[in-house]
Amino acid sequence: MSRYLVTGATGFLGSHLVTALRGGGHDVVALCRAEAPALAAQGVELRRGDILDAASVRGAAEGCDGVFHCAGRVSRRREDAEALYRTHVEGTKITLDACRDAGVKRAVIASTSGVVAVSKDPNDVRDEAAATPIDLIAGWPYYRSKLYAERAALDRSGPGFEVVAVNPSILLGPGDVHGASTGDIVSFLERRLPFTPAGGLSFVDARDAAQGMALAMDKGRPGERYLLGAANMSLEVFFRRLARISGVPAPALRLPRSIALAKAGAHLIEQARKRLPFDLPVDPVSAEMGQHFWYLDATKARRELGWTPRDPLETLADTVADLRARGVVWPQA
């Protein structure tokens, strides 16, 4: 059995990863900025620190065989660009350099499928070898920062310190206690989505993504990325499936397939957000992103890592059940 450092261990992906690692008999050290009693209850060694503080990372990494770097920040707001860059890019550089200095030999980082698997074409299902759609990503600070973070990480891979990137699509499933990934599902269940965008998405169960991370530590090729996705579908189909599972009707209004129209609508949404005394359920960046297609091919992860995701309908059902069980979704009158 091995000893691993996990950053972002209290997050959606990180918490499921800790459970998977502990279930496999591994020792886990979690770098946390605050107390984490749920992790301590699993026998995790807690170390206070921050990914931007090299000394705390280095101290936590001593004696570890590998590091899983899952820490990050989720935001679609363009005004958060600087904070996203600092967390993702600078945080990745500091964390990996400190781990290498501490003698750690292998790192697996949590990237995102959005650094490669996004297109304006519904027939464009992308794999790891596809060209980075920088013309699209440049306008979305979250994905732009994740791309630069991934590049910085893989640039550090070499003899004596191997780095592997794992790129899950949208994370769904139970346990998103911070609401970082399931906010759109909550809006759907509370009937606050005014329309169905014309694009398409890919999603994966966070529990399966965590298993993919663990497999990448053992089997992933250094310097490579591995896309993880369980299902590709249009947002119209996605909402219909959610409707069948939850009993909540899908939005009746469907947007046309025009990217230009989406951008114009995004501008109107932005102007409305500045004038209205309440917040709108759809932000302009999300409206624009929803007109694109985030389809991916996870064959490489299946073939090289032996990764197999669960039935996507099970993931959707578990997501809805968990949100309702935790009282996240307001009951409908």
C-alpha positions in Angstrom: 0.0 0.0 0.0 1.1 3.6 -0.6 1.0 7.0 1.1 -0.6 9.8 -1.0 -1.0 13.5 -0.5 -4.3 14.9 -1.7 -5.0 18.5 -2.3 -8.6 19.7 -2.5 -9.7 16.7 -0.4 -12.8 18.4 0.9 -14.1 19.1 -2.6 -16.5 17.1 -4.7 -13.9 15.1 -6.6 -11.3 15.1 -3.8 -13.7 13.7 -1.2 -14.6 10.8 -3.4 -11.0 10.2 -4.2 -10.1 10.0 -0.5 -12.8 7.4 0.0 -11.5 5.4 -3.0 -7.9 5.5 -1.7 -8.8 4.6 1.8 -11.0 1.8 0.5 -7.9 0.5 -1.3 -5.9 0.4 1.9 -3.8 3.5 1.2 -2.6 6.1 3.7 -3.9 9.6 2.8 -2.5 13.0 3.8 -4.9 15.9 3.1 -3.7 19.4 2.8 -6.5 21.6 4.2 -7.0 25.2 5.0 -9.4 24.4 7.8 -10.6 21.6 10.0 -12.1 18.6 8.2 -13.7 16.3 10.7 -15.3 14.2 7.9 -11.8 13.4 6.6 -10.4 12.7 10.0 -13.2 10.2 10.7 -11.9 8.2 7.7 -8.4 8.0 9.2 -7.0 10.7 7.0 -4.0 12.6 8.3 -4.8 16.3 8.2 -2.1 18.9 7.5 -2.9 22.6 7.6 -1.7 24.5 4.6 -2.4 26.0 1.2 -1.4 25.2 -2.3 0.0 28.7 -2.7 2.3 28.1 0.3 5.3 26.0 -0.8 6.5 25.3 2.7 3.2 23.8 3.9 2.9 21.7 0.7 6.5 20.4 1.1 5.9 19.5 4.7 2.7 17.6 4.0 4.3 15.8 1.0 7.3 14.4 2.9 7.2 10.6 3.0 4.5 10.5 0.3 4.8 8.2 -2.7 2.5 10.4 -4.9 0.3 13.4 -5.0 -3.2 13.9 -6.3 -3.7 17.6 -7.1 -7.4 18.2 -7.0 -7.6 21.7 -5.4 -9.2 24.3 -7.5 -11.9 26.9 -7.8 -15.0 26.8 -10.0 -16.4 30.0 -11.4 -17.9 31.1 -14.8 -17.6 34.8 -13.9 -15.2 36.7 -16.1 -14.4 39.0 -13.2 -12.8 36.0 -11.4 -10.2 35.6 -14.0 -7.3 36.7 -11.8 -8.3 34.6 -8.9 -8.7 31.6 -11.1 -5.3 32.0 -12.6 -3.7 32.3 -9.2 -5.4 29.2 -7.9 -5.0 27.0 -10.9 -1.8 28.1 -12.6 0.3 29.4 -9.7 -1.2 26.9 -7.3 -0.3 24.0 -9.6 3.3 25.2 -10.2 3.9 25.7 -6.4 2.3 22.4 -5.4 4.1 20.3 -7.9 7.5 22.0 -7.4 7.1 21.6 -3.6 6.2 17.9 -4.0 9.1 17.2 -6.2 11.4 18.9 -3.7 10.0 16.7 -1.0 10.9 13.6 -2.9 7.5 12.7 -4.4 8.0 10.7 -7.6 4.6 10.8 -9.2 1.7 13.3 -9.6 -1.8 13.1 -11.0 -3.6 16.4 -11.6 -7.3 17.0 -12.0 -7.7 19.0 -15.2 -10.9 19.2 -17.2 -12.2 17.9 -20.5 -13.0 21.5 -21.4 -9.3 22.2 -22.3 -9.8 20.2 -25.5 -13.4 18.8 -25.8 -15.5 21.8 -26.9 -16.6 22.7 -30.3 -19.3 24.5 -32.3 -20.0 21.3 -34.2 -22.3 18.6 -32.7 -20.6 16.0 -34.8 -17.1 16.8 -33.4 -16.5 14.3 -30.7 -13.0 15.0 -29.4 -10.2 12.9 -28.0 -6.9 13.7 -26.3 -5.1 14.3 -29.6 -7.5 17.0 -30.7 -6.2 20.5 -31.1 -6.9 22.9 -28.3 -9.8 25.2 -29.3 -8.0 28.3 -28.0 -10.3 30.6 -29.9 -13.2 29.4 -27.6 -11.3 28.9 -24.4 -9.8 32.3 -24.5 -13.1 33.9 -23.6 -13.8 31.6 -20.6 -11.5 32.3 -17.7 -12.1 29.0 -15.9 -11.1 26.8 -18.9 -8.3 29.2 -19.9 -6.7 28.9 -16.5 -7.2 25.1 -16.4 -5.4 24.8 -19.7 -2.4 26.8 -18.6 -2.3 24.9 -15.3 -2.3 21.6 -17.2 0.4 22.8 -19.5 2.5 23.9 -16.5 2.0 20.5 -14.9 2.9 18.4 -17.9 5.9 20.5 -18.6 7.2 19.4 -15.2 7.0 15.7 -16.1 10.3 14.0 -16.6 12.7 11.4 -15.1 12.3 11.3 -11.4 9.0 13.2 -11.3 6.2 11.9 -13.5 3.0 13.9 -14.1 -0.3 12.6 -15.5 -3.4 14.7 -16.2 -6.9 13.4 -15.8 -9.7 15.4 -17.6 -13.2 14.6 -16.4 -16.2 16.3 -18.0 -19.0 17.8 -15.8 -19.0 16.0 -12.4 -22.4 14.8 -11.2 -23.5 12.3 -8.6 -24.0 12.5 -4.8 -21.9 14.5 -2.4 -21.4 17.9 -4.0 -21.7 19.7 -0.7 -20.2 22.9 -2.0 -22.5 23.0 -5.0 -19.6 23.5 -7.4 -20.8 21.1 -10.1 -24.5 20.5 -9.5 -25.8 24.1 -9.4 -27.4 23.8 -12.8 -29.2 20.6 -11.7 -30.5 22.6 -8.6 -31.8 25.4 -10.9 -33.5 22.8 -13.1 -35.2 21.1 -10.1 -36.4 24.4 -8.8 -37.7 25.4 -12.2 -35.5 28.4 -12.5 -34.1 27.7 -15.9 -35.9 29.8 -18.4 -34.8 28.0 -21.6 -33.0 25.0 -23.0 -29.7 25.9 -24.8 -29.0 24.4 -28.2 -25.7 22.8 -27.3 -24.6 19.5 -25.8 -22.7 18.3 -22.8 -20.7 15.4 -21.4 -20.9 14.3 -17.8 -19.4 11.7 -15.5 -20.1 10.5 -12.0 -17.7 12.0 -9.5 -17.2 8.6 -8.0 -16.0 7.2 -11.3 -13.8 10.2 -12.0 -12.2 9.5 -8.6 -11.6 5.9 -9.6 -10.0 7.2 -12.9 -7.6 9.4 -10.9 -6.6 6.4 -8.8 -6.1 4.3 -11.9 -4.0 7.0 -13.5 -1.6 7.0 -10.5 -0.9 3.3 -11.2 -1.3 3.0 -15.0 -1.2 6.5 -16.6 1.6 7.3 -18.9 3.8 10.2 -17.8 3.1 13.4 -19.7 -0.3 12.2 -21.0 -3.9 13.4 -20.5 -6.9 11.1 -20.1 -10.4 12.2 -20.8 -13.2 10.9 -18.6 -16.8 11.1 -19.7 -19.7 8.6 -19.4 -22.2 10.2 -21.8 -22.5 12.8 -24.5 -26.0 14.3 -25.2 -27.7 17.4 -26.3 -29.0 19.6 -23.5 -32.5 19.0 -24.8 -32.0 15.2 -24.3 -30.3 15.8 -20.9 -33.2 17.9 -19.6 -35.7 15.3 -20.8 -33.9 12.6 -18.9 -33.8 14.8 -15.8 -37.5 15.4 -16.2 -38.3 11.7 -16.3 -36.2 11.0 -13.3 -37.3 14.0 -11.2 -40.8 14.6 -12.3 -40.0 18.2 -12.9 -40.8 19.4 -16.5 -38.1 20.6 -18.8 -38.0 24.2 -19.9 -40.5 24.8 -22.7 -38.4 27.4 -24.5 -35.6 26.1 -26.7 -32.9 28.4 -28.1 -31.9 28.3 -31.7 -28.5 27.0 -32.7 -27.0 30.4 -33.4 -23.7 31.2 -31.6 -24.1 34.9 -32.6 -27.6 34.9 -31.1 -26.3 33.4 -27.9 -23.7 36.0 -27.6 -26.2 38.8 -28.2 -28.5 37.2 -25.6 -25.5 36.9 -23.2 -25.0 40.6 -23.6 -28.6 41.3 -22.8 -28.4 39.1 -19.7 -25.4 40.9 -18.5 -27.1 44.3 -18.9 -30.2 43.0 -17.1 -28.1 41.6 -14.2 -26.8 45.1 -13.6 -30.2 46.7 -13.5 -32.5 44.2 -11.7 -32.7 44.1 -7.9 -32.5 40.2 -8.0 -30.1 37.8 -9.6 -31.0 35.9 -12.8 -30.6 32.1 -12.8 -28.5 32.1 -16.0 -25.3 34.1 -16.3 -24.1 35.3 -19.7 -21.0 33.0 -19.8 -23.2 30.0 -19.1 -25.7 31.1 -21.8 -22.9 31.3 -24.3 -21.2 28.0 -23.2 -24.5 26.2 -23.5 -24.6 26.8 -27.2 -21.5 24.7 -27.7 -20.8 21.0 -27.8 -18.6 19.4 -25.1 -18.5 15.9 -26.5 -15.6 13.6 -25.8 -14.3 10.1 -26.5 -13.0 8.3 -23.4 -11.6 5.3 -25.3 -8.0 6.1 -24.2 -8.9 5.9 -20.5 -10.9 2.7 -21.0 -8.1 1.1 -22.9 -5.0 2.2 -21.0 -6.3 2.6 -17.5 -9.0 0.0 -17.5 -11.6 2.7 -16.5 -15.3 1.9 -16.8 -18.0 4.4 -15.8 -21.4 3.4 -14.4 -24.7 3.8 -16.2 -25.2 7.6 -16.7 -28.9 7.3 -15.7 -27.8 6.0 -12.3 -25.6 9.0 -11.9 -28.5 11.4 -12.7 -30.9 9.5 -10.4 -28.3 9.6 -7.5 -27.7 13.3 -8.1 -31.3 14.2 -7.8 -31.9 11.9 -4.8 -28.8 13.4 -3.0 -29.9 17.0 -3.6 -33.3 16.3 -2.3 -32.1 14.2 0.7 -29.7 17.0 1.8 -32.5 19.6 1.5 -30.6 21.5 -1.2 -33.6 21.7 -3.5 -36.5 23.8 -2.3 -39.8 21.8 -2.3 -42.2 22.7 -5.0 -45.7 24.0 -4.0 
